[in-house]
Amino acid sequence: MATAAEYVDKNIDASGNPARFKLPPGFSLASLPFGFLIVFFIVPVVLLFVTSFFTARSFIIEPVWNLDNYARILSAAGFWQATWVGMKNGFYTATFSVVLSFPVAYYLVYRTRSNVIMYLVLLSWFSSYLVRVYAWRTILGTNGVINSFLMGSGMISEPLEVILFSPFASVLTLIHIMLPFSLLILVASLRDVKQDYLDAARDLGATKIGVLVKVILPMTYKGIVGSFMFTFILAAGDYITPQLLGGRDGVTSGLLIANQFRSAGNWPLGSAMAFTLLATFVAVYVVFTLTLRVLKLAPGRRYHG
């Protein structure tokens, strides 16, 4: 067994300083997570993209290179109609989630030191996704809270069936599900905007609206974009909520993609649909960022006037 003196000698370098742990050549602390990302994300995405150029018959993939899947998608009116439904759900959900969560995030960062409101919002994560969906289905149902209240107050004589199986029900449920994600992103973004910046802007004569438009929004640009796109992609790609609450017109492209993998067994066509939807998300991201720049809410420039 090594003595204490030998142990100390082994852990002290020639200059008398504590010896540092050295990583093997060519290895860094980022190598492990980077390798994990490659194996479990990059490689599956590449394989899925390659598969989108193949064909399938009776659940058997044939590696025959062609563009038939993408040509079929471009000419499929049903796919684009379902994509449009998902895009509307995503846009409304992302817009209302950001608009509703931004004042709450501002209050949590600049007006209070208590996180009770955040905890109450995050409390919904303790329940299952499907539980929340069925809860809203019960609330909006013919015998739900809303119809019972309206009938009890004499405002209506019979239950309103339109509020359940409708786009309104889908968007309302998705907002409830996505709001915590949007709030967390915006809170993290607003914490980087120090109170000193706001005080300096007020000292220079900026109004409350001027501080918001010229200081807070440009400095939280990445958080706003991240919050909007994160909730938009999740809501637009969701197919369970529109399927359970959207009625006959609630079919989205996410459901069509899932059916190609589960029921039809046409993985190449489903892969092509997925990457077509991904391209649509990229287009929405570009349009959204350009819109913020046109409205002068993006950083990197100085605006006067």
C-alpha distance (Angstrom), angle and dihedral (degrees) to the residues before:
residue distance angle dihedral
M1 . . .
A2 3.82 . .
T3 3.78 116.9 .
A4 3.80 123.1 -125.9
A5 3.81 90.9 -104.8
E6 3.81 92.0 52.7
Y7 3.81 90.6 48.4
V8 3.81 91.3 51.9
D9 3.81 91.8 46.7
K10 3.81 91.4 53.2
N11 3.82 92.0 52.2
I12 3.83 97.0 47.3
D13 3.77 121.5 78.0
A14 3.81 127.2 -142.6
S15 3.81 93.2 -86.0
G16 3.79 92.7 55.1
N17 3.81 95.3 -106.9
P18 3.81 123.6 125.1
A19 3.78 110.5 -85.5
R20 3.81 114.7 -109.5
F21 3.77 124.8 -135.0
K22 3.81 108.6 -108.2
L23 3.76 122.7 -152.3
P24 3.79 119.8 -135.2
P25 3.83 115.5 -91.2
G26 3.80 112.5 -80.0
F27 3.82 92.2 15.0
S28 3.80 125.7 110.3
L29 3.77 136.6 172.3
A30 3.80 89.0 -100.1
S31 3.81 93.4 55.3
L32 3.81 95.8 83.9
P33 3.82 98.2 49.4
F34 3.80 89.9 39.7
G35 3.79 90.7 52.8
F36 3.81 90.0 46.8
L37 3.81 89.2 52.4
I38 3.79 91.8 50.1
V39 3.80 95.9 47.3
F40 3.79 99.3 42.3
F41 3.81 101.6 30.7
I42 3.80 116.1 16.7
V43 3.81 96.7 42.1
P44 3.85 94.9 48.0
V45 3.81 90.9 47.8
V46 3.81 91.7 50.0
L47 3.81 91.6 47.6
L48 3.79 90.3 48.6
F49 3.80 90.9 49.7
V50 3.80 91.6 50.1
T51 3.81 90.0 47.9
S52 3.80 90.3 55.7
F53 3.82 88.7 71.3
F54 3.82 93.6 54.6
T55 3.80 131.8 81.1
A56 3.79 131.7 -124.6
R57 3.78 134.8 -152.5
S58 3.79 125.1 -177.8
F59 3.82 93.1 -12.3
I60 3.82 90.9 -51.4
I61 3.82 117.7 118.7
E62 3.80 115.1 -140.2
P63 3.85 113.5 -158.1
V64 3.78 95.3 -136.8
W65 3.80 111.5 139.7
N66 3.81 114.1 -129.8
L67 3.78 143.1 129.8
D68 3.80 95.4 -128.0
N69 3.80 94.2 113.4
Y70 3.80 94.0 55.5
A71 3.80 91.8 42.7
R72 3.78 89.0 51.7
I73 3.79 91.5 50.6
L74 3.80 94.1 48.7
S75 3.80 90.4 54.4
A76 3.83 96.1 41.8
A77 3.79 108.5 102.7
G78 3.80 91.4 -174.3
F79 3.79 92.9 59.6
W80 3.79 93.5 51.1
Q81 3.79 91.6 45.8
A82 3.80 89.7 52.9
T83 3.81 89.6 45.6
W84 3.80 90.1 52.2
V85 3.81 90.3 52.8
G86 3.80 90.4 51.3
M87 3.81 91.8 46.3
K88 3.79 91.6 52.9
N89 3.79 91.1 48.8
G90 3.78 90.1 48.7
F91 3.81 94.8 46.6
Y92 3.79 95.4 48.9
T93 3.79 92.4 43.0
A94 3.81 94.3 48.2
T95 3.80 93.9 44.2
F96 3.79 95.9 49.6
S97 3.81 92.4 40.5
V98 3.82 92.2 54.9
V99 3.80 94.3 41.4
L100 3.81 93.0 48.3
S101 3.79 97.3 41.7
F102 3.83 97.8 44.6
P103 3.85 96.0 71.1
V104 3.80 89.7 45.2
A105 3.79 90.7 50.1
Y106 3.80 90.9 47.9
Y107 3.79 90.7 51.5
L108 3.80 92.6 48.2
V109 3.80 93.1 49.9
Y110 3.83 103.0 38.8
R111 3.79 108.4 17.6
T112 3.79 107.4 40.8
R113 3.77 140.9 26.3
S114 3.77 93.5 -153.4
N115 3.79 120.5 97.3
V116 3.80 95.3 -161.7
I117 3.80 92.7 113.6
M118 3.79 91.6 50.8
Y119 3.77 91.1 48.9
L120 3.79 90.5 51.0
V121 3.81 90.6 51.2
L122 3.79 92.6 46.5
L123 3.79 90.2 47.7
S124 3.80 88.7 84.0
W125 3.81 88.7 69.5
F126 3.79 89.1 70.2
S127 3.79 89.1 71.3
S128 3.78 126.2 69.6
Y129 3.78 121.7 -98.6
L130 3.80 91.9 -120.9
V131 3.80 91.6 46.6
R132 3.80 90.1 58.2
V133 3.79 91.7 46.9
Y134 3.80 93.1 51.4
A135 3.80 89.8 43.9
W136 3.80 90.4 59.4
R137 3.79 89.4 44.2
T138 3.78 87.9 57.1
I139 3.81 93.6 44.9
L140 3.80 93.4 49.6
G141 3.82 95.1 39.8
T142 3.77 126.5 111.0
N143 3.80 89.7 -96.7
G144 3.79 94.4 35.0
V145 3.77 131.0 118.6
I146 3.81 96.2 -89.2
N147 3.79 97.1 49.0
S148 3.80 91.9 41.8
F149 3.80 90.9 52.7
L150 3.80 94.1 46.6
M151 3.80 92.3 47.7
G152 3.79 92.7 44.4
S153 3.80 91.4 52.2
G154 3.80 91.2 48.8
M155 3.80 94.3 -117.8
I156 3.80 92.2 123.4
S157 3.78 132.9 22.5
E158 3.80 98.2 -151.3
P159 3.81 134.3 25.2
L160 3.81 118.7 -82.1
E161 3.77 108.3 -121.1
V162 3.80 94.1 -179.5
I163 3.82 94.7 74.4
L164 3.82 94.4 62.1
F165 3.78 109.9 48.1
S166 3.79 97.1 36.1
P167 3.82 141.3 96.2
F168 3.80 87.4 -99.5
A169 3.79 91.4 63.2
S170 3.80 92.3 47.7
V171 3.81 94.3 49.1
L172 3.80 93.7 44.3
T173 3.80 91.8 52.4
L174 3.80 92.7 45.1
I175 3.81 91.0 51.1
H176 3.78 89.8 53.5
I177 3.81 90.2 50.4
M178 3.82 97.6 43.5
L179 3.80 99.7 39.6
P180 3.84 95.4 86.9
F181 3.81 91.3 53.1
S182 3.79 91.3 50.9
L183 3.80 92.4 46.5
L184 3.80 94.5 51.3
I185 3.80 93.1 50.1
L186 3.80 93.1 48.4
V187 3.81 93.7 46.0
A188 3.80 90.5 52.3
S189 3.81 90.1 48.2
L190 3.82 95.1 47.7
R191 3.79 92.2 50.2
D192 3.81 87.9 67.7
V193 3.80 90.6 59.6
K194 3.79 102.6 82.1
Q195 3.78 121.7 -145.4
D196 3.82 88.5 -121.1
Y197 3.81 90.1 69.0
L198 3.79 91.4 54.5
D199 3.80 92.7 46.6
A200 3.80 91.0 49.4
A201 3.80 91.1 51.4
R202 3.81 91.3 50.6
D203 3.80 91.2 47.8
L204 3.80 88.0 55.0
G205 3.78 90.4 55.8
A206 3.81 102.2 -96.2
T207 3.78 116.9 153.1
K208 3.81 123.2 -134.7
I209 3.79 89.9 -95.9
G210 3.80 90.3 46.7
V211 3.81 91.6 51.9
L212 3.79 89.9 49.8
V213 3.79 96.7 45.9
K214 3.81 100.9 36.2
V215 3.80 102.0 32.8
I216 3.78 115.5 17.8
L217 3.81 101.8 37.7
P218 3.83 96.5 45.3
M219 3.81 91.6 45.9
T220 3.81 91.7 49.1
Y221 3.80 92.1 44.5
K222 3.80 94.7 118.9
G223 3.77 92.0 46.9
I224 3.80 92.5 50.9
V225 3.79 92.2 47.9
G226 3.79 91.4 45.3
S227 3.80 93.1 47.5
F228 3.81 93.3 47.3
M229 3.81 96.4 45.1
F230 3.81 94.7 42.4
T231 3.79 93.2 53.6
F232 3.80 92.0 37.7
I233 3.81 94.4 55.0
L234 3.80 93.9 44.7
A235 3.81 93.2 47.2
A236 3.81 96.3 41.8
G237 3.80 92.0 48.7
D238 3.79 94.6 44.8
Y239 3.78 115.4 107.3
I240 3.80 104.2 167.4
T241 3.80 97.6 69.8
P242 3.84 95.5 45.3
Q243 3.80 89.1 45.3
L244 3.81 93.4 53.2
L245 3.81 99.1 35.7
G246 3.80 107.3 18.5
G247 3.78 99.3 70.2
R248 3.78 123.1 -151.1
D249 3.80 92.5 -27.5
G250 3.80 93.1 50.9
V251 3.79 97.3 88.1
T252 3.80 110.9 126.4
S253 3.79 133.3 -174.0
G254 3.80 89.0 -105.1
L255 3.81 89.3 65.6
L256 3.81 91.2 48.5
I257 3.81 90.8 51.2
A258 3.80 92.2 47.9
N259 3.81 91.0 50.1
Q260 3.80 91.4 53.1
F261 3.80 90.4 56.1
R262 3.81 98.2 38.8
S263 3.79 109.7 29.2
A264 3.80 109.0 17.0
G265 3.81 95.2 36.7
N266 3.80 90.3 -142.8
W267 3.79 99.9 137.2
P268 3.83 95.1 167.1
L269 3.82 92.2 55.9
G270 3.78 91.3 44.3
S271 3.81 90.1 50.3
A272 3.79 91.2 50.2
M273 3.80 89.9 50.3
A274 3.81 90.5 50.3
F275 3.81 93.6 52.4
T276 3.79 91.4 44.5
L277 3.79 88.0 54.2
L278 3.81 89.1 47.4
A279 3.81 90.0 54.4
T280 3.80 88.5 51.4
F281 3.81 90.4 53.1
V282 3.80 90.3 51.3
A283 3.80 89.9 51.7
V284 3.81 90.4 51.3
Y285 3.82 90.0 50.0
V286 3.81 91.6 52.6
V287 3.80 92.5 47.7
F288 3.81 92.2 47.6
T289 3.81 94.9 49.7
L290 3.80 91.6 45.8
T291 3.80 89.6 50.6
L292 3.80 91.1 54.3
R293 3.80 90.0 49.9
V294 3.79 91.9 50.1
L295 3.81 89.0 50.7
K296 3.83 88.0 50.8
L297 3.80 92.4 -119.3
A298 3.80 96.2 121.4
P299 3.82 123.4 95.7
G300 3.78 126.7 -122.1
R301 3.78 96.3 68.5
R302 3.77 136.9 76.9
Y303 3.74 117.4 -131.1
H304 3.77 124.0 -163.1
G305 3.72 133.9 -171.9
